[in-house]
Amino acid sequence: MSNLKGLGTAVTAYILNEKERFCWMPKTWLFGGRKGNGEVTWGGWDVPAERRPLNRYVYQGKMRNSMSLEAYRCPSDFGVRLNNEPDSQATKSPGYDVLGTSYQSNHNWASYADSSPDMGPGGEGYAGTALDQRIDYLEDNIVRMMLRKAPTRFIVLYEDPADWALNTADKFIPNYKVTSWHKKPNYHCMGFLDGHAQYLYVDFKKNSRLRHISGTVDWLARQDYREQ
């Protein structure tokens, strides 16, 4: 929680200096931290500390990949899962070592742009209508929209187990419990757009990546607004 609150302060500074935009990256762990230890390459995606954009708002001075960036290390981090299967095994090393950070940025809102016409809030789906351009537009504007509509409910960062679970929930058996790094089933640490952090219960079946395009998820990315 303390780490996410500190990173929340950095996120606020980044947004203020970057025209109300966040550093969405090709992979959700590349926003900050350092280069991983090579245990998993995950499609060849890795970026050293000096190229991870949030770092300069967390630490002063020249960045080096050899630095210990403890703000990105959850003390309870016992590994990350690397695919969207319920029985996938966590890495042998902590996520901080594997990916360079224990935390993921919330890019699940991008599924909104991929919703079918009858599933989006108010029926406004974008599947098959220049989807890539739509997501690019939302990447530039989602933070600006949420700052005005729901800064206390839009999640920017969360611990890795929540990201894995949200992308895997549709494959869970009924009443499946996700044990977080903090040992309490279905409870996870989340950092919000307004800079606060919470330890929250997550109904993964209701709030999964595939489910939230229906507009049911208000804490991941409130979708009860109209784009102008």
FENRA-V820199 format. One record per residue. N is the residue number from 0. OMEGA is omega in radians with two decimals (NA if undefined). NEAR is the number of other C-alpha atoms within 12 Angstrom. Layout:
n;omega;near
N;OMEGA;NEAR
N;OMEGA;NEAR
This chain:
n;omega;near
0;3.13;29
1;3.11;22
2;-3.10;31
3;3.06;38
4;3.09;28
5;3.10;27
6;3.09;43
7;3.07;36
8;3.11;29
9;3.11;36
10;3.12;38
11;3.13;31
12;3.13;26
13;-3.10;28
14;3.13;29
15;-3.10;19
16;-3.06;16
17;3.04;19
18;3.08;17
19;3.06;23
20;3.07;30
21;-3.07;37
22;3.02;37
23;-3.07;34
24;-3.14;25
25;3.04;18
26;-2.93;24
27;3.11;34
28;-3.04;43
29;-3.11;37
30;-3.10;42
31;-3.10;47
32;-3.08;46
33;-3.13;39
34;-3.10;36
35;-3.05;30
36;3.10;24
37;3.11;23
38;3.10;23
39;3.11;27
40;3.09;19
41;3.08;20
42;3.11;11
43;-3.11;14
44;2.99;20
45;-3.08;32
46;3.12;32
47;-3.04;28
48;-3.06;32
49;3.14;27
50;3.10;22
51;-2.84;34
52;-3.08;30
53;-3.04;41
54;-3.07;39
55;3.06;25
56;3.13;30
57;-3.10;31
58;3.10;26
59;3.10;14
60;-3.10;11
61;-3.13;15
62;3.04;25
63;-3.10;21
64;-3.14;23
65;-3.12;17
66;3.04;21
67;-3.05;20
68;-2.97;32
69;3.11;25
70;-3.11;31
71;-3.09;47
72;3.02;33
73;-3.13;34
74;-3.11;21
75;-3.10;25
76;3.11;31
77;3.08;27
78;-3.13;33
79;3.09;39
80;-2.89;34
81;3.05;28
82;-3.05;22
83;3.10;24
84;-3.09;19
85;-3.08;24
86;3.12;18
87;-3.09;18
88;3.08;17
89;3.10;27
90;3.14;25
91;3.14;19
92;3.05;23
93;3.13;30
94;3.10;38
95;3.13;39
96;-3.06;34
97;-3.04;36
98;-3.10;43
99;3.12;46
100;3.07;47
101;-2.98;45
102;3.09;48
103;2.99;40
104;-3.08;42
105;3.08;40
106;-3.12;35
107;3.10;41
108;-3.13;41
109;3.10;34
110;3.09;35
111;-3.14;38
112;-3.09;38
113;-3.08;31
114;3.09;32
115;-3.04;24
116;-3.10;19
117;-3.10;16
118;-3.14;24
119;3.10;29
120;-3.09;26
121;3.09;18
122;-3.07;20
123;3.09;24
124;-3.06;26
125;-3.10;26
126;3.08;24
127;-3.14;14
128;3.14;16
129;-3.03;14
130;-3.11;20
131;3.11;17
132;3.14;17
133;3.14;24
134;3.07;25
135;3.13;18
136;-3.12;19
137;3.10;30
138;3.14;29
139;-2.97;23
140;-3.05;26
141;3.14;42
142;3.12;39
143;3.11;26
144;-3.06;26
145;3.05;35
146;-3.11;28
147;-3.03;19
148;-3.00;22
149;-3.10;25
150;-3.13;28
151;-3.05;26
152;3.11;30
153;-3.11;37
154;3.11;43
155;-3.10;50
156;2.99;51
157;3.12;47
158;-3.00;46
159;-3.12;44
160;3.12;48
161;3.14;45
162;3.12;40
163;-3.07;40
164;-3.12;42
165;3.14;40
166;-3.05;32
167;-2.92;30
168;-3.10;33
169;3.11;25
170;-3.13;23
171;2.98;24
172;3.14;15
173;3.09;13
174;3.09;15
175;3.14;20
176;3.09;23
177;3.13;32
178;-3.10;23
179;3.07;32
180;-3.07;30
181;2.94;23
182;-3.13;16
183;-3.05;18
184;3.03;22
185;3.03;29
186;-3.07;25
187;3.11;37
188;-3.09;38
189;3.06;40
190;-2.99;40
191;-3.05;38
192;3.13;46
193;3.07;33
194;-3.14;31
195;3.13;30
196;-3.14;30
197;3.01;30
198;-2.90;25
199;2.94;26
200;-3.13;21
201;3.02;33
202;-2.99;30
203;3.12;38
204;-3.13;27
205;-2.93;28
206;-3.10;32
207;3.14;33
208;-3.10;36
209;-3.11;31
210;-2.93;30
211;3.04;36
212;3.11;37
213;3.11;32
214;-3.09;33
215;-3.06;26
216;-3.14;32
217;-3.14;28
218;3.05;34
219;3.13;44
220;-3.09;39
221;-3.08;33
222;3.10;35
223;3.11;25
224;3.09;19
225;3.10;15
226;-3.14;19
227;NA;8
